[in-house]
Amino acid sequence: MIPYRPLSLIAGFCLLASSACADWVLVQKATADDKTEEVVIHIKGEQTRLDVGKEMSVIAGGADGQMIMLMHQQKMMMRLSADTLKGVMALAGAAFGADQAAAKPVATGMKEKVGTYVCEVFTWTGKMGSGKFWVARDFAGYEALNAAQDKLMQAMGNPASAFAPQASDFPGMVIKSEMQVMGKSNVSELVSAKEEAVDAAIFVLPADYKEMKMPALPGGK
């Protein structure tokens, strides 16, 4: 799921960027700061594209491990290399503490229905915030999606649990999440998820977008 932004949008997107996974199209409804947006995620093999409304898109995947952010209104793009992404995650790990890896979601024993899914309810508390998650065990294909999410996170060396529980921490698919992050409320709900063919053309970068430089990380050169 994509629980919050802006830095966490990068982290949350990394949770869904896949590796060796079938083609999928996921649609989510995300609400933050009283603003609700539709988030669409296309997954094709090692490539993933996330579209947040009509404002921004993020493309990731491939052998180079880079991520590209597209800002549509400004017609600008920004590349984040694999090393830059690892730097961002290293800063997060330093800020929130390595001990956060021990923070795991806890089953409440309660069940609630979200859409067509009967979900088990989990809670989680970390140094960055807390959350409540509705998890569907009977979601077809969740094992492949969860494994792909965690594989990329491990490759990045990211302390994922500093931001939110890892996909493999749940015995199913997270259908809905409610997060309290740094005093802000964020809600994300899965609207649909379909295993279907994704056109490779959506991963081609627009020729008329100008490239902007990634701001230097604290302590960087």
N, C-alpha and C positions, 0 to 999 in steps of 0.2 A: 504494500500500500504506500501512498504518498502522503504522509501525515502533516508535513509542515514545510515552510519555505523561509528565506531563500537558500541559505547554506544547506539546510536539510533537504531541499529539493534535489540537490546533487546527490546527497547520501541516499535519499529515498529512491531516486532513479537508479542508482547503482544496485539497489536491492532487487530491481526488476530487470536490469540489463542481463541478458542471458548468454549461455554458452552451451553449444550442442543441444539445443532445444528445438522442438517442432515449431511451426508457424502458429502464432497466437495473436488475437486481437482482444484487448481488455479495455473496458470503459469504466471509469470511476467518476464519482461525484465527490468533489473535495470542497470543504468549507473552512475558511480561515479568515479572521478579522471580519466576520459577518458577510463575507463575499463567497459565493458558491460558483465553482467553475467545473467544467467537464474536462476530465483528463483521459486521453486516449493513448494507449500503449500498443504499438505494433512490434512483434518479435518475429524475426526471420533468421533462423540459425544463430550466428554469433552477433547479428546486428539487431539493435533495438532503437525505436524512435518513440519519444514521448511528446505529446502535444498538449499544452496547457491552454485551453480556450483557443483564441486566435492570436494571443500575445507572444507566445514563446514555444519553441520546440527544442528538444535535446536529442542528439543522435550519438550512439555509442556502439562499440563493438569492433571486431576486426583484430588482426594480428598486432597492430600498434597500440591497442588499448586506450586510444584517445577518446575524448568526449567533445562534442561540438555543440555549442549553444547558439540557437538562431533567434534573434529578436526581430520579429516580423515588421512591426511598425517602423522601426529605424532602419530596416534592411541591413542589419549588422550581424556578424557571426564572431564567435570567440572560441578558440581551441584550448582545451585543457589536456595536456599530455598525460601519459600514465604516471610520469614522475611528479607532475603537479598534483594530480589526484592523490597520490600517496602522501605528498606533503600536506595536503589539506587534512587527510585522515590522521596523519601523525600529530598535527596540531590539535585536532579534536581529542586524540588519545591523551595528550599531555594535559589538556584543559579539564577533561572529565575523569581522568584517572584510570590506570590499567585494571584496577580492581572491579571496574564495572562489568568485566567479562563474566563475573559470577552472577550478575543479576539476570534472573530468568522469570518468564511469565508464570503465574500461579493459577491453577484451575480453581474456579470458585464452586464447582459442582452444579452450577445453574445452567439451564438451557433456555434459549430464547430464539424466536423465529425472526430472521432477517430476509425479507423477500420470500423466495421459495425454499430457503435453506433453514433447517433446524440447526442452530449453532450452540456450541459450548462456549461459555463465557470465561475469559481469562483476564487477569489484571497484571500489571507490571509497574515497578517503581525503580527508577534509575536516578543518577546524579543530575541528569538534564531535565527530568520530568517524570510523569507517570502516564499510564494509559490503561484503557479497557479494550479488549479485543473479542470479537465474535468469530468463532472458528468452525468451519464446516468440514467434518471428517469425510463426508461422502462427495466432496468436490472431485470430479473426474480429472485426473492428470495433475493433481496438486503435488505429487511426489517429484515429478520432473521439473515443475516450476520452482519448487522450493530448493531442490538440489542445484539448479542453475543459478539461482539468486546467491546462495551461500558460496558457490564455487568462485564467483567473481569477487565477492567480498574478501575471501581468503587470499586471492591473487593480489588484491590491492593492499593487503595488510591492514585492513580497516577494523578498528574496534567498534564493530557494528552495534553492540549492545549499549554503547554510550548514547546512541540516538534512539534505538528501538530494539526490541527483541529480534533475533535472527529468524529467518524463515523456518529453519529446521527445529526451532524451539517449539513449534506448534504441530499438533497431530492432524493437520488439515490445512485448508486455505482460509486466510483471514478475509472475511467477507466485509467486515466493518471494523473501524477503529476510532476511538475517541482519545485524543492525546492532550495533555496539558504540558506545554513545552515553554520554559522560560516565561511563565505567566500568561501564555496565550493558549486559547482553545482551538483545536484543529480536529475536524471530523472527516473521515474518508470512508466511502461505501462503494463496494463493487456493484456496478449496474449490470454488466454482462461480461462473459469471458467465453470466447469461441476459438476452437482450434480450426483455423482455416488458412487458405493460401494468402500470403502477403506479397504485394507487388514490390519487387526490388527497387523500382523507380523512386519510391518515397524516401530512400536513403541517399539519393543523389543531392549534393549541395547546390543551392540556387546560384546561378552564375552572376546575378546582379547584386549580391550581398557583399558589402565591404567587410574586411576582417579587422577586428580590434584586438589589441594586445591584452593578455590576461594580466590583471594587477599583480604586483609582486607580493608574495606571501611574507608575513612578518618574519624578520630574520633572514630573508632571502637576499640574493644579490640583485 
